[in-house]
Amino acid sequence: MADRAPTPAELAIQQLKEALKDLVEVRRDFEDDLFLLRWLKARNMDVKKAEKMARGWHH
């Protein structure tokens, strides 16, 4: 059986996780997929907008 391709949500979570990796040392929540998915859903799955919002919330 072949591995399945990642869903668009999974890809967005991975991209957001990579974009926010510098914040993981400060707040471990940024490693959690469901935590990141909330930010993505709040910004209609737009990784750049979710990153901006998360960084603004963090500071």
N, C-alpha and C positions, 0 to 999 in steps of 0.2 A: 504494500500500500504506500503510495507517495505521500510526502508531507503536503499539507495544505498551505496555500498562500496566505499570508497575513491579511487580516481584514483592514479596511481603511482606518478604523478606530485604533487597531493595534499599531499600525504604522504611525499614526499621529501621536500616540502615546510615546512610542520610541523616540520620535523626533523631539517632542517636548521634553522628555527625560534628558536627552542629550543637550538640549538648549539650556536646561536648568541645572546641569550637573554641578556647577559651582555653588549652588545653594544647598546641595545635599549635606555638606559638612555642617551647615548652620541649622538646617531643619530636615530631619529624616523623612518627613511626609512627602517630600519631593521625589522619593524613590518609589512610592506606592502608586501602582497603576490606576486604582480607583480614584485616588486623590487627584491625579493628573487628568483623568477623564472628566472630572467635575469642571476643571478649568476649561477644558476643550469644549464641553457641551455649552458652557456659559458663553463661549465665543464662536458658536456654530462650527466647531471642529477646525477652526483656523489656528494653526500652530503659532504663528507670529503674534496674533492678538492675544492668545491664551498666555504666551510667554510674557508679554508686556503687562497683562493684568496680574499675573502671579508675582512678577517682580515688584510691581507697585504695591501689592498686598503685603509682601514680605518686608518692605522697607518702611 
